[in-house]
C-alpha cells in the first residue's frame, strides 16, 4: 500500500510542476509579446544607425536566452 501511495504522490507532484511550468511559460509568452510589440513600434519611430534586420536578430537571441534562463530559474527554485 505504501508504494501505491508514494506513486500517487509523485504523479501529483509531477502534474503540479508541469502546471506551474506551463503557467510560467504562458506568462513569459505574454510578456514577450508585449516587448516585441513595443520594440517594433519604438524601432520604427526611432530609426537608428543599426540595420533593422541586425537589431531584430540580436533582440530575438537576447530574448531567447533570457527566456531560457528565466524559465529554468523559476522551475528549479520554485517555492515548495
N, C-alpha and C positions, 0 to 999 in steps of 0.2 A: 504493500500500500504506500509506503513512503516514497518509493521510486516513482509511482504514478503521480503523487502529489508534487514531487520535485519537477517532474517533466511538465506538468501543467503550469507550475510557477515559472519555469524557464520559458515556455511558449508565450505566456502573458508578458513577461519582461521583454522578449524579442518583439512582440507586437507593439508594446509601448514605445520601445526605442525606435522602431520603424515609423511609427506615427509621429513621434517628435521630429525625426529626421525629415519626413515629408512636410511637416508643418513649417519647419525652419527653411526648407527648400522653397516652399511657396512664398514665404516672406521675402526670401532672397530674390526670387524672380520678380516680385512686385517692386522691390527697391531698385533692382537693376533696370527694370522698365522705366521707372521714374528718372533714373540717372541718364539712361540713353536718350530719352526724350529731351531732357534739359540740356545735355551736351550737344545734341544736334541743333537745337534752337540757338544756343549760345554760339556754337561753331559757325552757324550761318550768319548770325548778327555780327560777330567779331571775327571777320576774316583776317587771319594772321598770315605770317610768312611760311608756316608749315603747311605742306600739301595736305588736303583733306583725307586722302587715302592713307597716308602715313599716320596721321592723327587717329584715324579710325582703327587701324591695326594695333597701334600701341595701346589705345583705350580698351580694345577687346582683350588683349593679352593681360593687361593690368587688372581688368575686372575679373577675368577668369581665375587668375592667380589669387586674388583677394577672396573670391567666392570659395575656392577650394580650401584655402586656409581657414576662412571663417566657418565653413560647414564642419571642417574637421575639429576645430576647437570647440564648437558648440556641441557636437555629438560626443566627443571624448569627455569634456569637462561639464557635462550636464549635472544638475543637482540631483542627488539620489535620496 
